[in-house]
Amino acid sequence: MRPLVALPLLLLACAPDASLTKFNSDPVATITTPSEGAQVLAGTPLSLRGAASDPNDGMAELSVTWFVGDAEACAAAAPAADGTTTCETVAPAADVEVRLEVRDPEGAVGVAHVGLVVLPNSAPEVSIVSPVAGGIFYSDQLITFQGVVGDAEDAADTLAVWWESSLSGALDVDAVPTSSGEVLGYGNLEQGEHAIELHALDSAGNEAVESVTIEVGAPNSAPTCAITAPADGATGEEGELVTFRGTVGDVDVAADWLAVSWTSDKDGAFGSSTPDSAGNVLLAFADLSVHPHVVTMQVVDEVGATCSALLLYTVGSPPTIVLDAPVDGEVVNEGESVAFAATVADGEDRPADLVVRWEDDLDGLLSEDAPDSAGASEFYRSDLSVGDHVLTVTVTDSAGLYAREQVRLTVNGVPTAPTVSITPDPADTDGDLSAGIDVAAVDPDGDPLTYTYTWSLNGVVSGASTTSTVPAASTARGDTWSIAIVASDGYGDSPAGTASVVIANTAPSLAALSLTPDPAYEGDTLSCTAGATTDADGDAVGLTYDCAVSGSPLGYDSATLEASAFDRGDTVTCSATPSDGTDDGATRTSTTVTIENSEPVVSSVTLSPTSVATNDTLTASVVSSDADGEALSVTYDWYVDGALVASGSSSSLSGASYFDRDEVVYVEVTADDGTDTDSETSSSVTVENTAPTAPAVEITPEE
């Protein structure tokens, strides 16, 4: 044991220093608002709150400065008497650090930091409801300005909203939004083309604009009008259907925008009409009383300007007519034969003396053949134009009195045939058949279309499907499947769009492939094991194999790979291709097996002699092997009482140098093939006592 050394304790006495040095303390900065990680909206007001303190200086002597990022948000100023400091600024566009610096007169600085998370502040949303592009507007008529605004962050009624015109500038139109965001105002615009803009500005300064271009015309002009039929002064029978015709127009709007009403000075209002786009007006009426009538056609445009036309019409006793066919509102298909039939009579004239005239508003005069002796007027037509027809039949007697009947007939335009295809093409039994419409049918009337699907198998209509898909289970190799798709507009059918496909052979498939054993070593035999094979056509499936060693195919068909084909370090893969005798399926490849090194083996380690004394030499006998046949290097680690005393290639340990009586000796042997090692430890040997040498004895005297 080392001796303990006593150390003296020295006490130092310090005499007071007559002169003391005063040290300045750094000021302290504290940010109270916002807190670390606080979230704010970009562009919105940002209030910064903090406090400053200094043990050496008064508040008036301190200077505080606020920074948002690298920018100075509020210039340096003294804090309040209680040390508080504030700064009003605007949140930036991205995440930023807020920094408060407090500086004392000596230049010492205290700093506080907080991180600020800035959330995007989206621009308002703006939509113009009115005016709309293509509308009709006049310089002397009020225009409705209507829109909808909104904002994800601000209430709608807090947004700043205004209207502008590219021609007139800012508009004096009410634009204060309601709480739901509706903006409604009225105003006039000067003649010309205007790009109308609705602007919305939120509290963060984000602005959104929606625009529409309109044409404002000159002051509104009154419509024009004229009655074209019946002729002024015409006569008709009581109860007879009278067809009033006219023409209307307006320089400002399309004719079909005008409202047309009919009145009689005897019977009052008796009907209204809607002009067609060409300005033609039609009204059929049969209930005028027996009087001379002054009939007035009044036309009103969209802003209330009017036009009137007059006609004198007398109700008398003309012939009678019963229209038997077609039925009013009947719909026939294009090219279909239509029957026209009416029965006429007159109290004075024979049927043969009556003139029957069939007229169509689309196709003109259809017939004016005389009726037969019974008063029947009949004929057929199959060439009527597609569209809505107003058919007028007029019978006139020898006195010029006439009766008239009208019916409406629609000739439906049948859709065109769709262009169709079947996918996949080529097809096999492994997948569904799907019929697709490549080019849709077109209906000349614009009616919505529905499609029906008829599948045929080998020329015979099949019940396997009435939809666009035939399931794979219904198909077989060699089948010919065809599809006929017909479009219907609800009144007639299109010609069928057709396509066909022949079901080809389906290649077989292999579910899985493995290569064993894995890991593998030199001397192993590798086996390629295939999983289940399937063939949708039910054909027998055969497999061909190929193996590759380090990327080089071996080129022979075998599921077994002998050890002679590879060496340690090679990579081996196995591939198998299924075939049904017609087509090959997809080749499947196993995972890669790397030929591993076989570790050497130390089978046994024995020490001899088994009884050893202090000056003896111990020798280790080792039995080792390597499955790869590689030469092994053997090292020996000799331990005496658990401590390593010698290490190297020597298999012997001398007691004269390394051990004494009662010490325990063992050796750990390691065999190394250059890649891997194996170690084995011998049994322990205890060094025994060495007997003393015999003494030299002599007896004296010898005699």
C-alpha positions in Angstrom: 0.0 0.0 0.0 1.3 3.5 -0.9 1.9 5.8 2.2 -0.5 8.7 2.7 1.0 12.1 2.3 -0.4 14.9 4.5 -1.0 18.1 2.5 -1.1 21.4 4.4 -4.2 23.6 4.0 -3.3 27.1 3.0 -5.6 29.9 4.0 -5.2 33.1 2.0 -6.2 36.3 3.6 -7.4 39.0 1.3 -7.1 42.6 2.3 -10.0 44.9 1.2 -9.3 46.9 -2.0 -9.9 50.6 -1.7 -11.0 50.9 -5.4 -13.9 48.7 -6.7 -14.7 48.2 -10.5 -18.4 48.6 -11.4 -19.6 46.2 -14.1 -22.5 47.0 -16.5 -25.3 44.3 -16.8 -26.9 43.5 -20.2 -30.5 44.6 -20.5 -33.3 41.9 -20.7 -35.8 41.6 -23.6 -39.0 39.6 -23.3 -41.6 39.0 -26.1 -45.1 38.4 -24.6 -47.1 38.5 -27.9 -47.0 36.6 -30.2 -46.0 33.3 -28.5 -43.5 30.9 -30.0 -45.1 29.2 -33.1 -48.1 31.5 -33.2 -50.1 31.4 -36.4 -51.1 34.6 -38.3 -52.6 35.2 -41.8 -50.3 36.8 -44.4 -51.0 40.5 -44.9 -53.1 41.0 -41.8 -52.3 43.4 -39.0 -49.7 42.0 -36.6 -49.5 43.3 -33.0 -46.1 42.8 -31.2 -45.9 43.2 -27.4 -42.9 42.9 -25.1 -41.1 44.2 -22.1 -37.6 45.6 -21.4 -35.7 45.8 -18.2 -32.2 46.7 -17.0 -30.8 46.6 -13.4 -28.4 49.5 -14.2 -30.5 51.9 -16.3 -33.9 53.6 -16.2 -36.5 52.9 -18.9 -36.0 56.3 -20.5 -32.3 55.4 -21.1 -33.1 52.2 -22.9 -33.8 51.8 -26.7 -36.1 49.0 -28.0 -36.2 48.0 -31.7 -38.6 45.4 -33.3 -37.6 43.3 -36.3 -39.7 41.0 -38.4 -37.2 38.7 -40.1 -34.4 41.0 -41.3 -36.6 44.0 -41.7 -37.0 46.6 -39.0 -40.7 46.7 -38.2 -40.7 49.6 -35.7 -37.8 52.0 -35.3 -35.8 52.3 -32.1 -37.7 54.0 -29.3 -37.7 54.1 -25.5 -40.1 51.6 -23.8 -42.9 52.8 -21.6 -42.3 53.7 -18.0 -43.3 50.2 -16.9 -40.9 48.7 -19.4 -43.6 47.6 -21.9 -43.1 48.1 -25.6 -45.5 47.6 -28.6 -45.2 47.6 -32.4 -48.0 47.5 -34.9 -47.1 46.1 -38.3 -48.4 43.7 -41.0 -47.7 39.9 -41.2 -45.3 38.9 -44.1 -46.0 36.3 -46.7 -43.9 33.5 -45.2 -42.8 32.0 -41.9 -40.5 34.4 -40.1 -38.7 35.2 -36.8 -39.8 38.1 -34.7 -36.9 39.7 -32.8 -36.9 42.3 -30.0 -33.6 44.1 -29.2 -33.1 46.2 -26.0 -30.0 48.4 -26.0 -28.7 50.4 -22.9 -26.5 53.6 -23.0 -23.3 51.5 -22.8 -24.2 49.6 -25.9 -25.1 46.3 -24.2 -27.9 44.5 -26.0 -30.6 42.1 -24.8 -32.4 40.1 -27.5 -35.6 37.9 -27.5 -36.8 35.7 -30.4 -40.0 33.9 -31.3 -40.9 32.0 -34.5 -44.0 33.0 -36.3 -46.0 30.7 -38.6 -47.6 32.6 -41.4 -50.7 31.1 -43.0 -51.6 31.9 -46.6 -54.2 34.6 -47.0 -56.3 33.7 -50.1 -57.7 36.3 -52.4 -61.5 36.9 -52.4 -63.7 35.0 -54.8 -65.8 37.1 -57.3 -68.5 36.0 -59.6 -70.6 38.2 -62.0 -74.3 37.1 -62.3 -75.4 40.1 -64.4 -74.8 41.5 -66.9 -74.0 38.4 -69.0 -72.1 38.2 -72.3 -74.4 38.1 -75.3 -77.2 40.0 -73.5 -79.1 42.8 -75.1 -78.5 46.2 -73.5 -79.6 49.8 -74.5 -78.1 53.1 -73.5 -81.5 54.4 -72.4 -82.4 51.3 -70.3 -81.3 50.5 -66.7 -78.9 47.6 -66.5 -78.8 45.2 -63.6 -75.4 44.8 -62.0 -75.4 41.6 -59.8 -72.6 39.6 -58.4 -71.5 37.4 -55.6 -68.3 37.9 -53.5 -66.7 36.0 -50.7 -63.4 35.5 -48.8 -62.1 32.5 -46.9 -60.8 34.8 -44.1 -62.9 37.9 -44.1 -66.7 38.3 -43.7 -68.3 39.0 -47.1 -69.8 42.3 -45.9 -66.4 43.6 -44.9 -64.9 43.4 -48.4 -64.4 46.5 -50.4 -66.3 46.0 -53.7 -66.7 48.2 -56.8 -67.7 48.0 -60.5 -65.6 49.4 -63.4 -66.1 49.7 -67.1 -63.3 49.8 -69.7 -65.3 52.5 -71.5 -66.8 54.5 -68.6 -64.3 53.9 -65.8 -65.5 53.5 -62.2 -69.3 53.0 -62.2 -71.7 54.8 -59.9 -73.5 51.6 -59.1 -74.4 50.3 -55.6 -71.8 47.6 -54.7 -72.1 47.1 -51.0 -72.1 43.3 -50.3 -74.7 41.7 -48.0 -73.6 39.3 -45.3 -74.1 36.4 -47.8 -71.9 38.2 -50.3 -74.6 39.3 -52.8 -73.9 42.6 -54.6 -76.8 44.2 -56.4 -77.1 47.6 -58.2 -78.6 49.3 -61.2 -77.2 51.9 -63.7 -77.0 53.1 -67.3 -74.1 52.6 -69.7 -73.1 54.6 -72.7 -73.3 53.0 -76.2 -70.4 50.9 -77.1 -68.4 47.7 -76.1 -67.7 47.6 -72.3 -65.5 45.2 -70.4 -67.3 45.2 -67.1 -65.2 44.3 -64.0 -66.3 43.5 -60.5 -63.5 44.1 -58.0 -63.2 42.8 -54.4 -60.5 43.7 -51.9 -60.0 42.0 -48.5 -58.4 43.3 -45.4 -55.0 41.9 -46.3 -54.9 43.8 -49.6 -55.7 40.8 -51.8 -57.8 41.7 -54.8 -59.9 39.6 -57.1 -61.5 40.6 -60.3 -64.1 39.0 -62.5 -65.0 40.5 -65.9 -67.5 40.2 -68.7 -67.7 41.9 -72.1 -71.0 43.3 -73.2 -72.2 45.5 -76.1 -74.5 48.4 -75.2 -76.6 49.5 -78.1 -78.3 52.7 -79.0 -81.7 53.7 -77.5 -84.3 51.0 -77.9 -86.4 51.0 -81.2 -90.1 49.8 -81.3 -90.8 46.5 -83.1 -92.5 46.3 -86.5 -95.5 44.1 -87.4 -97.9 43.0 -90.1 -100.8 40.5 -90.4 -100.3 38.4 -93.5 -103.3 35.9 -93.2 -106.1 35.6 -93.5 -106.6 38.3 -96.1 -108.2 41.5 -95.0 -112.0 41.2 -95.4 -111.9 37.3 -95.4 -114.9 35.3 -94.2 -115.1 32.1 -92.3 -117.8 29.8 -90.7 -118.7 29.9 -87.1 -116.6 27.5 -85.1 -114.1 27.3 -88.0 -110.4 27.1 -87.1 -109.0 30.4 -88.4 -105.2 30.6 -88.8 -103.9 34.0 -88.2 -100.5 34.7 -89.5 -98.2 37.6 -89.3 -94.6 38.8 -89.4 -92.8 40.7 -86.7 -89.4 42.2 -86.3 -87.1 44.3 -84.2 -83.8 46.0 -85.1 -82.5 45.4 -81.6 -83.4 41.8 -80.7 -84.2 38.5 -82.4 -87.9 38.1 -83.5 -88.4 35.2 -81.1 -87.8 37.6 -78.2 -91.0 39.5 -78.9 -94.4 38.8 -77.3 -97.5 38.7 -79.5 -101.1 38.9 -78.4 -104.4 38.8 -80.4 -107.6 40.7 -79.6 -111.0 41.2 -81.3 -113.1 44.3 -80.9 -116.1 42.0 -80.3 -114.7 39.1 -78.3 -111.6 40.7 -76.6 -108.3 38.9 -76.1 -108.4 35.4 -77.7 -104.8 34.2 -78.0 -101.0 34.8 -78.0 -98.2 33.6 -80.2 -94.4 33.1 -80.1 -92.6 34.2 -83.2 -90.1 31.9 -84.8 -86.5 33.1 -85.4 -87.5 34.5 -88.8 -90.3 36.6 -87.3 -93.2 34.4 -88.5 -96.3 34.4 -86.2 -99.1 31.8 -86.2 -102.3 31.5 -84.2 -105.1 29.0 -84.9 -108.4 30.0 -83.3 -111.9 28.7 -83.8 -114.2 30.5 -81.3 -114.8 33.9 -82.8 -118.4 34.9 -82.5 -120.6 35.5 -85.6 -119.7 39.2 -86.3 -117.5 41.3 -88.4 -114.3 41.5 -86.2 -111.5 44.0 -86.2 -108.7 41.7 -85.1 -105.6 43.4 -83.6 -102.1 41.8 -83.4 -100.1 43.6 -80.8 -96.3 43.1 -80.5 -94.3 44.0 -77.4 -90.5 44.0 -77.2 -88.4 43.0 -74.1 -88.5 46.6 -72.7 -92.2 47.3 -73.4 -92.2 49.1 -76.7 -95.2 48.1 -78.9 -96.5 47.7 -82.5 -100.1 47.0 -83.6 -101.6 45.6 -86.9 -105.3 45.4 -87.8 -107.4 42.9 -89.9 -111.1 42.8 -90.7 -112.4 39.2 -90.5 -116.1 38.1 -90.8 -117.4 34.9 -89.3 -120.1 33.3 -91.7 -121.1 29.8 -92.9 -118.2 28.1 -94.8 -117.8 24.4 -95.6 -117.0 21.9 -92.8 -113.9 19.8 -92.5 -113.0 16.9 -90.2 -109.3 16.1 -90.1 -108.8 12.4 -89.5 -105.1 12.0 -89.9 -102.5 12.7 -88.7 -103.4 13.1 -85.1 -102.4 16.4 -83.5 -99.1 16.0 -81.7 -98.3 12.7 -83.5 -94.6 11.8 -83.9 -93.4 9.8 -86.9 -89.9 8.9 -87.8 -87.9 10.2 -90.8 -88.8 8.4 -94.0 -91.9 6.8 -92.5 -95.0 6.9 -94.7 -97.6 9.2 -93.2 -101.3 9.1 -93.9 -103.2 12.3 -94.5 -107.0 12.1 -94.4 -109.9 14.6 -94.0 -113.6 14.6 -94.6 -115.2 17.7 -96.1 -118.8 18.8 -96.7 -120.8 21.9 -97.7 -124.4 22.7 -97.4 -124.6 24.0 -101.0 -121.8 22.5 -103.0 -121.1 18.8 -103.9 -117.8 17.5 -102.4 -116.3 17.3 -105.8 -116.8 21.1 -106.2 -114.9 21.9 -103.1 -111.2 22.8 -103.1 -109.1 21.0 -100.5 -105.7 22.3 -99.9 -103.1 20.6 -97.6 -100.2 22.9 -96.6 -97.3 22.4 -94.4 -95.3 25.2 -92.8 -92.0 23.4 -93.5 -92.6 21.5 -96.8 -95.2 23.9 -98.4 -98.1 22.5 -100.5 -98.6 18.8 -100.0 -101.8 18.2 -102.0 -104.8 20.0 -103.5 -106.5 17.0 -105.1 -110.3 17.1 -105.1 -112.0 15.0 -102.6 -114.1 11.9 -103.7 -117.8 11.9 -103.9 -118.1 11.1 -100.2 -116.0 14.1 -99.3 -112.9 12.1 -98.4 -109.5 13.7 -99.1 -106.7 11.1 -98.6 -103.0 10.7 -99.6 -99.7 9.4 -98.2 -96.2 11.1 -98.0 -92.9 9.7 -96.8 -90.7 12.6 -97.7 -91.6 15.1 -94.9 -88.7 17.2 -93.6 -87.4 16.5 -90.1 -88.8 18.9 -87.5 -92.0 20.2 -86.0 -94.7 20.7 -88.6 -97.9 22.8 -88.5 -100.2 21.1 -91.0 -103.1 23.3 -92.3 -106.0 21.8 -94.3 -108.3 24.3 -96.0 -111.6 23.5 -97.8 -113.0 26.3 -99.9 -116.5 26.4 -101.5 -117.6 28.0 -104.7 -118.5 31.2 -102.9 -115.0 31.6 -101.5 -116.0 30.7 -98.0 -113.6 28.2 -96.4 -113.0 26.1 -93.4 -109.6 25.3 -92.0 -108.1 22.7 -89.6 -104.6 22.6 -88.2 -102.6 19.8 -86.5 -99.0 19.7 -85.3 -96.9 16.8 -86.5 -93.3 16.1 -85.5 -91.1 14.2 -87.9 -88.4 12.8 -85.8 -84.9 12.6 -87.2 -83.5 9.2 -86.4 -80.0 9.1 -84.9 -77.0 8.2 -87.0 -75.4 4.8 -86.5 -72.6 4.8 -83.9 -69.1 3.7 -84.7 -68.3 0.8 -82.4 -65.4 -1.5 -81.5 -64.7 -4.5 -79.3 -61.8 -4.6 -76.9 -59.5 -6.3 -76.5 -58.7 -7.1 -80.1 -57.1 -9.6 -80.4 -59.1 -11.2 -77.6 -58.7 -14.4 -75.6 -60.7 -16.3 -73.0 -58.7 -14.7 -70.1 -60.6 -11.4 -70.1 -64.0 -9.9 -70.6 -65.1 -8.5 -73.9 -66.1 -4.9 -73.9 -68.0 -3.1 -76.6 -67.1 0.6 -76.9 -68.7 3.5 -78.8 -65.8 5.2 -80.7 -68.0 7.8 -82.4 -71.3 8.5 -80.7 -74.6 8.5 -82.6 -75.9 12.0 -83.5 -79.5 12.9 -83.2 -80.5 15.7 -85.7 -83.1 16.9 -83.2 -80.7 17.0 -80.3 -82.7 14.5 -78.3 -80.9 12.5 -75.6 -80.0 9.0 -76.8 -80.0 5.6 -75.2 -78.2 2.6 -76.5 -79.1 -1.1 -76.6 -76.5 -3.9 -77.0 -77.1 -7.1 -78.8 -74.3 -9.7 -78.7 -74.2 -12.6 -81.2 -72.1 -15.8 -80.9 -71.1 -17.3 -84.2 -73.9 -15.5 -85.9 -76.6 -16.3 -83.4 -78.0 -13.8 -80.9 -76.7 -14.7 -77.5 -78.3 -14.1 -74.1 -74.9 -14.0 -72.4 -75.1 -10.2 -72.0 -77.3 -7.2 -72.8 -74.8 -4.7 -71.6 -71.5 -3.5 -73.0 -69.6 -6.5 -71.5 -69.5 -10.2 -72.1 -67.9 -12.0 -69.2 -64.8 -14.1 -69.9 -66.5 -17.2 -68.6 -68.9 -17.1 -71.6 -66.1 -17.1 -74.2 -64.2 -20.0 -75.7 -61.3 -20.2 -78.1 -62.3 -20.0 -81.7 -65.7 -18.3 -81.0 -66.7 -15.3 -83.1 -68.4 -12.6 -81.0 -70.1 -9.7 -82.7 -71.9 -6.6 -81.2 -74.8 -4.5 -82.7 -75.3 -1.2 -80.9 -78.4 0.8 -81.7 -79.1 4.3 -80.6 -82.7 5.4 -79.7 -84.0 8.9 -79.2 -87.2 7.6 -77.7 -89.1 7.8 -81.0 -86.9 5.9 -83.5 -83.8 3.7 -83.7 -80.6 4.3 -85.6 -79.0 1.8 -87.9 -76.8 -0.6 -85.9 -73.2 0.0 -85.4 -71.4 -3.4 -85.6 -68.1 -4.9 -84.8 -66.8 -8.5 -84.3 -63.8 -10.3 -82.8 -62.5 -13.9 -82.8 -61.4 -15.4 -79.5 -57.8 -16.4 -79.8 -55.8 -18.9 -77.7 -55.0 -17.8 -74.2 -51.4 -18.3 -73.2 -50.9 -20.3 -70.0 -49.4 -18.8 -66.8 -47.1 -20.0 -64.1 -47.9 -18.9 -60.5 -44.5 -19.1 -58.9 -40.9 -20.4 -59.2 -38.3 -21.0 -56.6 -34.7 -22.1 -56.5 -33.5 -24.2 -53.5 -31.5 -24.5 -51.4 -31.0 -20.9 -50.4 -28.4 -20.2 -49.2 -26.4 -22.7 -51.3 -22.7 -23.8 -51.1 -20.2 -25.5 -53.4 -21.2 -29.1 -53.7 -24.9 -28.5 -53.4 -27.3 -29.5 -56.1 -29.8 -26.7 -56.9 -33.4 -27.5 -57.8 -35.9 -25.2 -59.7 -39.4 -25.8 -58.3 -42.4 -24.5 -60.3 -45.7 -23.5 -58.7 -49.2 -24.1 -60.2 -49.8 -23.6 -63.9 -53.1 -22.4 -65.3 -54.6 -22.3 -68.8 -57.9 -20.5 -69.5 -58.6 -22.9 -72.4 -58.0 -26.0 -70.4 -55.0 -27.1 -72.4 -52.2 -29.2 -70.8 -49.3 -27.0 -69.8 -45.7 -27.9 -70.2 -42.6 -26.1 -68.8 -39.2 -25.5 -70.2 -36.4 -24.5 -67.9 -33.2 -22.6 -68.2 -30.6 -21.6 -65.6 -28.1 -18.7 -65.6 -24.9 -18.6 -63.7 -23.6 -15.1 -63.0 -25.8 -13.8 -65.8 -24.8 -16.4 -68.4 -27.6 -18.8 -69.5 -26.6 -22.4 -69.5 -28.9 -23.2 -72.4 -30.2 -26.6 -71.4 -33.7 -27.6 -70.3 -33.4 -29.0 -66.8 -34.9 -28.2 -63.4 -31.8 -29.4 -61.7 -28.4 -27.7 -61.6 -25.4 -29.9 -60.5 -22.6 -28.5 -58.4 -20.2 -28.7 -61.3 -21.9 -25.8 -62.9 -21.1 -23.2 -60.4 -18.4 -22.1 -57.9 -18.3 -20.1 -54.8 -19.4 -16.5 -55.3 -21.5 -17.3 -58.5 -25.1 -16.0 -58.6 -27.6 -18.5 -59.9 -31.2 -17.9 -61.3 -33.7 -20.3 -62.7 -36.4 -19.5 -65.2 -39.4 -21.5 -66.5 -41.7 -20.8 -69.4 -45.2 -22.4 -69.6 -46.5 -23.5 -73.0 -49.9 -25.0 -74.0 -48.6 -26.2 -77.4 -49.9 -23.1 -79.1 -48.5 -20.1 -77.3 -45.9 -19.6 -74.6 -46.9 -17.8 -71.5 -44.8 -15.3 -69.6 -41.5 -16.6 -68.4 -41.1 -16.5 -64.6 -37.7 -16.2 -63.0 -36.7 -17.3 -59.5 -35.0 -15.1 -57.0 -31.2 -15.1 -57.2 -29.2 -17.5 -55.1 -25.6 -16.7 -54.3 -23.2 -19.6 -53.8 -21.8 -19.0 -50.4 -18.4 -19.9 -48.9 -18.4 -23.1 -46.7 -16.9 -22.2 -43.3 -13.9 -24.2 -42.1 -14.5 -26.6 -39.2 -12.2 -27.2 -36.2 -13.3 -30.7 -35.2 -11.2 -31.2 -32.1 -8.2 -29.8 -30.1 -6.3 -32.0 -27.6 -3.3 -31.2 -25.4 -0.4 -33.5 -24.6 0.9 -34.7 -22.4 -2.2 -34.8 -20.2 0.0 -34.6 -17.1 2.4 -31.7 -17.2 4.9 -30.2 -14.8 6.5 -26.8 -14.7 9.3 -27.3 -17.2 7.3 -29.5 -19.6 6.2 -28.5 -23.1 2.5 -28.7 -24.0 1.6 -29.5 -27.6 -1.8 -29.0 -29.3 -3.1 -31.5 -31.7 -5.8 -30.1 -34.1 -8.2 -31.9 -36.4 -9.7 -29.3 -39.0 -11.3 -29.5 -42.4 -12.9 -27.2 -45.2 -15.8 -28.4 -47.4 -14.5 -26.2 -50.2 -11.1 -28.0 -50.1 -9.3 -24.8 -49.4 -6.0 -24.7 -47.5 -6.4 -23.6 -43.9 -4.2 -21.4 -41.8 -4.3 -22.3 -38.1 -3.4 -19.9 -35.2 -3.0 -20.8 -31.6 -3.9 -18.5 -28.6 -2.4 -19.9 -25.4 -4.0 -18.9 -22.1 -2.5 -19.4 -18.6 -4.9 -18.8 -15.7 -7.2 -17.1 -18.2 -4.6 -14.6 -19.5 -3.4 -14.7 -23.1 0.4 -15.5 -22.9 1.2 -16.4 -26.5 -0.5 -16.1 -29.9 0.6 -17.3 -33.4 1.3 -20.3 -35.5 3.1 -22.4 -32.8 1.3 -25.5 -31.6 3.5 -25.8 -28.5 4.0 -23.9 -25.3 7.0 -24.3 -23.1 6.5 -24.4 -19.3 10.0 -23.1 -18.7 8.8 -19.8 -20.1 5.1 -19.6 -19.6 3.6 -21.6 -16.7 4.3 -22.8 -13.2 2.9 -25.3 -10.7 -0.9 -25.1 -10.1 -1.6 -22.8 -13.0 -4.3 -23.8 -15.5 -3.4 -23.9 -19.2 -5.6 -24.2 -22.3 -5.4 -23.2 -26.0 -7.9 -21.7 -28.5 -7.3 -22.8 -32.0 -8.7 -20.8 -35.0 -8.8 -22.2 -38.6 -9.1 -19.6 -41.5 -9.9 -20.4 -45.1 -9.3 -16.8 -46.2 -13.1 -15.9 -46.0 -14.5 -17.4 -42.8 -13.0 -18.8 -39.6 -13.9 -21.4 -37.0 -12.5 -21.7 -33.5 -12.3 -24.5 -30.9 -10.9 -24.4 -27.3 -9.1 -27.3 -25.8 -9.7 -28.8 -22.3 -7.8 -27.2 -19.5 -4.6 -28.8 -18.0 -3.4 -28.0 -14.5 0.4 -27.9 -14.0 1.4 -30.5 -11.4 4.1 -30.4 -8.8 7.6 -31.4 -10.0 9.2 -34.0 -7.7 12.6 -32.9 -6.2 15.7 -34.5 -7.6 17.3 -37.4 -5.6 20.1 -36.3 -3.2 23.7 -37.4 -3.7 24.6 -39.8 -0.8 27.9 -41.1 0.2 29.2 -43.0 3.3 32.4 -42.1 4.7 34.7 -43.5 5.4 34.5 -46.1 2.7 36.3 -48.6 4.7 
